[in-house]
Amino acid sequence: MAFYDRFVFITSTGTGFGLSAFQYVLNDPTFWRALKNTGILLLVALPLSVILALVCALLINSVKKFQGIFQTLYFLPYVTSTIAIGTAFLWLFHSQYGYITWFLNLLGLEGCAWLTDQNLVVWTLSFFCIWNGLAYKIILILAGLQKIDPEVYKAARIDGAGSLRTTMRITLPLLSPTIWMVALTSMIHTAKTYNEVYSLFTGYGGGGDAGPGNSAITIVYYIYYQFNARKAVNYAAAAAIIFLLIIIVLTLLQRVITRKLTHYV
């Protein structure tokens, strides 16, 4: 479909053959905005979410008495519909009646147009993605922590190692395969961000745009936008192929880094 100059999805017929769809996508400012927003999610939201998940998992793992309860509470967002969570976040980030604005007003600060300011929407989306993906990462890191042999920690205590040194010299190296697996799967999931954009901005702004002027658009939402809103199937297919190539490059790059920084026992 991507190699047709024009493609009709209903009849599965196309006319012309060439690279015009790829040329259009690569010259489309909206595509580059989508690529930039996806890059922000990968470079900002993803590392922060992994670090927060690691900290939360270490805290939960240190509390033995109520560990099952905490695991359940943290895992609940993962089994909750993203659309339902997005509806809740719409109220949280409402510029006039949202709870975040209300809290800022209590501190004597003014609220912001979190969902309508073109300079803020991508950061609002980043916050949503961090929170929404936290539960999955915490559960996986907890599983990795519980695989570490307790005898290793006993030996460290006998040698006089403190908590910080034990974490840095034992826990993190032995946990590195799990951390990199979480980072790899989370990278692919973050790159495919779509539901978060749809739930936060499409219903709020209407018209199928991802926020004002498509300022919160991501690559996957761009594919959906071209296919559904513009009925430009060949452009959507071309963007999908470009997205696939980007994912392959990122995955190969991460595999190279993983081999150098991962410690297996």
LOTI-905608 format. One line per field, with one value per residue (C-alpha): residue number from 1; residue in one letter; y, x, z. Coordinates in Angstrom, 2 decimals, always signed. Layout:
k NUM,...
r A,...
yy Y,...
xx X,...
zz Z,...
END
This chain:
k 1,2,3,4,5,6,7,8,9,10,11,12,13,14,15,16,17,18,19,20,21,22,23,24,25,26,27,28,29,30,31,32,33,34,35,36,37,38,39,40,41,42,43,44,45,46,47,48,49,50,51,52,53,54,55,56,57,58,59,60,61,62,63,64,65,66,67,68,69,70,71,72,73,74,75,76,77,78,79,80,81,82,83,84,85,86,87,88,89,90,91,92,93,94,95,96,97,98,99,100,101,102,103,104,105,106,107,108,109,110,111,112,113,114,115,116,117,118,119,120,121,122,123,124,125,126,127,128,129,130,131,132,133,134,135,136,137,138,139,140,141,142,143,144,145,146,147,148,149,150,151,152,153,154,155,156,157,158,159,160,161,162,163,164,165,166,167,168,169,170,171,172,173,174,175,176,177,178,179,180,181,182,183,184,185,186,187,188,189,190,191,192,193,194,195,196,197,198,199,200,201,202,203,204,205,206,207,208,209,210,211,212,213,214,215,216,217,218,219,220,221,222,223,224,225,226,227,228,229,230,231,232,233,234,235,236,237,238,239,240,241,242,243,244,245,246,247,248,249,250,251,252,253,254,255,256,257,258,259,260,261,262,263,264,265
r M,A,F,Y,D,R,F,V,F,I,T,S,T,G,T,G,F,G,L,S,A,F,Q,Y,V,L,N,D,P,T,F,W,R,A,L,K,N,T,G,I,L,L,L,V,A,L,P,L,S,V,I,L,A,L,V,C,A,L,L,I,N,S,V,K,K,F,Q,G,I,F,Q,T,L,Y,F,L,P,Y,V,T,S,T,I,A,I,G,T,A,F,L,W,L,F,H,S,Q,Y,G,Y,I,T,W,F,L,N,L,L,G,L,E,G,C,A,W,L,T,D,Q,N,L,V,V,W,T,L,S,F,F,C,I,W,N,G,L,A,Y,K,I,I,L,I,L,A,G,L,Q,K,I,D,P,E,V,Y,K,A,A,R,I,D,G,A,G,S,L,R,T,T,M,R,I,T,L,P,L,L,S,P,T,I,W,M,V,A,L,T,S,M,I,H,T,A,K,T,Y,N,E,V,Y,S,L,F,T,G,Y,G,G,G,G,D,A,G,P,G,N,S,A,I,T,I,V,Y,Y,I,Y,Y,Q,F,N,A,R,K,A,V,N,Y,A,A,A,A,A,I,I,F,L,L,I,I,I,V,L,T,L,L,Q,R,V,I,T,R,K,L,T,H,Y,V
yy +0.00,+2.38,+2.11,+3.23,+6.90,+6.46,+3.52,+2.86,+0.67,-0.41,-1.86,-2.77,-1.11,+1.35,+3.55,+4.58,+3.02,+4.66,+6.43,+9.45,+8.37,+8.14,+11.51,+13.08,+11.64,+12.70,+16.23,+16.50,+18.83,+16.89,+13.69,+15.40,+16.80,+13.25,+12.01,+14.78,+14.04,+10.31,+11.14,+13.21,+10.28,+7.92,+10.24,+11.74,+9.69,+6.26,+6.76,+8.48,+5.70,+2.99,+4.84,+5.40,+1.75,+0.62,+2.82,+1.65,-2.01,-1.70,-0.10,-2.72,-5.54,-4.25,-4.37,-8.05,-7.87,-6.16,-6.89,-8.70,-5.77,-3.24,-5.38,-5.53,-1.79,-0.94,-3.46,-2.21,+0.59,-1.98,-3.90,-0.71,+0.59,+3.38,+5.20,+5.10,+6.39,+9.08,+10.28,+10.63,+12.53,+14.88,+16.02,+16.17,+18.42,+20.57,+24.15,+25.59,+22.82,+20.22,+19.04,+20.02,+23.58,+23.58,+22.47,+25.13,+27.76,+26.67,+27.45,+30.84,+29.74,+29.92,+26.81,+26.15,+25.09,+21.57,+20.17,+23.16,+24.91,+23.63,+24.01,+21.96,+19.12,+16.86,+17.19,+16.40,+13.34,+12.40,+12.55,+10.35,+7.80,+7.66,+6.93,+4.60,+2.36,+2.28,-0.80,-3.13,-2.15,-2.47,-6.01,-7.17,-5.59,-7.10,-10.52,-9.92,-8.84,-11.96,-14.17,-12.89,-15.44,-14.16,-15.81,-13.11,-10.43,-12.42,-12.60,-8.84,-8.14,-10.37,-8.38,-5.18,-3.73,-1.06,-0.77,+1.70,-0.28,-3.52,-1.94,-0.51,-3.47,-6.43,-5.62,-3.46,-5.67,-8.85,-7.04,-5.62,-8.34,-7.58,-3.80,-4.05,-6.36,-3.84,-1.00,-2.85,-3.77,-0.32,+1.37,-0.46,+0.24,+3.94,+4.27,+2.85,+5.43,+5.87,+5.15,+7.83,+10.45,+9.39,+9.37,+12.69,+14.86,+13.47,+13.43,+16.75,+18.73,+16.85,+16.64,+13.76,+16.06,+15.10,+18.28,+21.83,+21.78,+18.10,+19.31,+16.07,+13.73,+10.63,+8.40,+5.75,+8.40,+9.97,+6.62,+6.48,+10.13,+9.59,+6.38,+7.38,+11.15,+11.81,+8.42,+8.55,+4.84,+4.97,+7.74,+5.76,+2.63,+4.55,+6.04,+2.55,+1.18,+4.11,+3.51,-0.18,+0.72,+3.14,+0.46,-2.05,+0.43,+1.33,-2.34,-3.27,-0.29,-1.29,-4.89,-3.69,-1.57,-4.43,-6.80,-4.32,-3.34,-6.52,-8.94,-12.55,-15.11
xx +0.00,+2.85,+4.25,+1.06,+0.56,-3.07,-4.73,-8.43,-8.75,-12.36,-11.68,-8.02,-6.97,-4.19,-2.93,+0.61,+3.69,+6.72,+8.04,+5.73,+4.06,+7.43,+8.41,+5.21,+5.65,+9.30,+8.40,+5.35,+5.95,+3.32,+5.35,+8.47,+6.45,+5.25,+8.85,+9.98,+7.21,+7.96,+11.63,+10.74,+8.79,+11.72,+14.41,+12.49,+9.44,+11.03,+14.20,+12.22,+9.64,+12.34,+14.14,+10.91,+9.91,+13.31,+13.05,+9.47,+10.42,+13.38,+11.12,+8.40,+10.93,+12.32,+8.86,+8.17,+5.00,+2.62,+4.46,+1.51,-0.83,+1.61,+2.16,-1.59,-2.05,+0.76,-0.43,-4.04,-3.33,-1.89,-5.19,-7.25,-8.34,-6.10,-9.20,-10.70,-7.45,-7.31,-10.77,-9.55,-6.47,-8.70,-10.18,-6.79,-5.33,-8.38,-7.10,-9.96,-11.53,-8.75,-7.29,-3.76,-4.89,-6.80,-3.69,-1.55,-4.12,-3.81,-0.10,-0.86,+0.18,-1.79,-2.79,-1.70,-3.52,-2.13,-4.28,-4.55,-1.17,+0.93,+4.10,+2.75,+0.74,+3.73,+4.86,+1.34,+1.43,+4.86,+3.53,+0.60,+2.85,+5.19,+2.36,+0.48,+3.48,+4.85,+2.96,+4.23,+7.84,+7.54,+6.18,+8.94,+11.71,+10.23,+10.36,+14.02,+14.80,+13.22,+15.40,+18.60,+20.01,+19.64,+22.98,+24.72,+23.32,+24.30,+27.88,+27.85,+26.64,+29.37,+31.93,+30.52,+28.91,+26.28,+22.88,+23.99,+27.11,+25.12,+22.59,+25.23,+27.65,+25.27,+21.62,+21.98,+24.58,+22.58,+19.37,+20.84,+19.36,+15.88,+16.41,+17.51,+14.63,+12.24,+13.94,+13.71,+10.03,+9.20,+11.04,+8.90,+5.73,+6.60,+7.38,+3.91,+2.14,-1.39,-4.08,-2.71,-2.89,-6.39,-7.79,-6.24,-6.61,-8.92,-12.01,-11.01,-10.27,-12.44,-11.91,-9.45,-6.48,-3.94,-4.24,-4.27,-2.71,-1.73,+0.91,+0.74,+0.85,+3.07,+4.20,+1.53,-1.16,+0.15,-0.41,-3.94,-4.56,-3.54,-5.55,-8.71,-9.05,-7.48,-8.22,-4.68,-3.94,-0.69,+0.70,-0.27,+1.41,+4.57,+4.74,+4.27,+7.22,+9.42,+8.34,+9.26,+12.75,+13.21,+12.19,+14.60,+17.50,+16.68,+16.36,+19.70,+21.37,+19.96,+21.10,+24.67,+24.53,+22.97,+25.85,+28.33,+26.41,+24.55,+26.04,+24.86,+25.48
zz +0.00,+0.81,-2.71,-4.42,-5.29,-4.28,-2.56,-1.87,+1.21,+0.65,-2.81,-2.10,-5.34,-6.00,-8.79,-9.62,-8.15,-6.58,-3.50,-3.48,-0.20,+1.56,+0.09,+1.41,+4.91,+5.18,+4.06,+6.33,+9.35,+11.32,+10.95,+12.27,+15.17,+15.87,+15.71,+18.08,+20.60,+20.48,+21.03,+24.11,+25.51,+24.87,+26.24,+29.19,+30.17,+29.66,+31.79,+34.55,+34.64,+34.85,+37.65,+39.58,+39.10,+40.37,+43.48,+44.18,+43.67,+46.06,+48.70,+48.30,+48.38,+51.67,+53.30,+53.90,+56.02,+53.58,+50.33,+48.71,+49.42,+47.97,+44.87,+44.29,+44.76,+42.37,+39.78,+39.66,+37.12,+34.70,+34.51,+34.27,+30.87,+29.57,+28.34,+31.84,+33.36,+30.66,+31.68,+35.26,+34.07,+32.09,+35.38,+37.08,+34.36,+33.62,+33.42,+35.52,+37.59,+37.77,+41.06,+40.02,+39.33,+42.64,+44.52,+42.81,+43.74,+47.37,+47.12,+45.58,+42.10,+38.88,+36.98,+33.42,+30.28,+30.56,+27.74,+25.41,+25.52,+22.61,+24.70,+27.62,+26.07,+25.37,+29.02,+30.21,+27.98,+29.38,+32.95,+31.98,+30.27,+33.28,+35.69,+33.37,+32.70,+36.23,+37.49,+34.75,+35.38,+39.16,+38.96,+36.60,+38.68,+41.84,+40.19,+39.36,+42.93,+44.38,+42.15,+43.81,+46.24,+49.86,+50.70,+48.67,+50.97,+54.05,+52.80,+52.17,+55.72,+57.14,+55.15,+56.67,+53.52,+54.18,+52.50,+49.83,+48.93,+48.83,+46.47,+44.14,+44.15,+44.43,+43.75,+40.63,+38.87,+39.54,+38.56,+35.32,+33.02,+34.36,+34.12,+30.48,+29.63,+31.20,+29.33,+25.99,+26.27,+27.68,+24.81,+22.26,+24.27,+24.64,+20.95,+20.21,+22.42,+21.08,+23.70,+26.01,+23.25,+22.24,+25.77,+26.79,+23.72,+21.06,+23.26,+24.84,+21.71,+19.22,+15.50,+15.73,+16.36,+19.02,+21.03,+19.61,+16.16,+16.65,+19.12,+21.16,+18.17,+18.25,+15.39,+15.94,+16.30,+13.07,+11.33,+12.74,+11.79,+8.18,+7.91,+9.77,+9.56,+6.15,+4.52,+3.12,+3.41,+1.43,+3.68,+6.79,+5.40,+4.50,+8.01,+9.48,+7.48,+8.55,+12.15,+11.85,+10.63,+13.55,+16.05,+14.50,+14.73,+18.35,+19.31,+17.72,+19.41,+22.77,+22.32,+21.75,+24.90,+26.87,+26.11,+27.56,+30.70,+31.67,+34.20,+34.12,+36.83
END
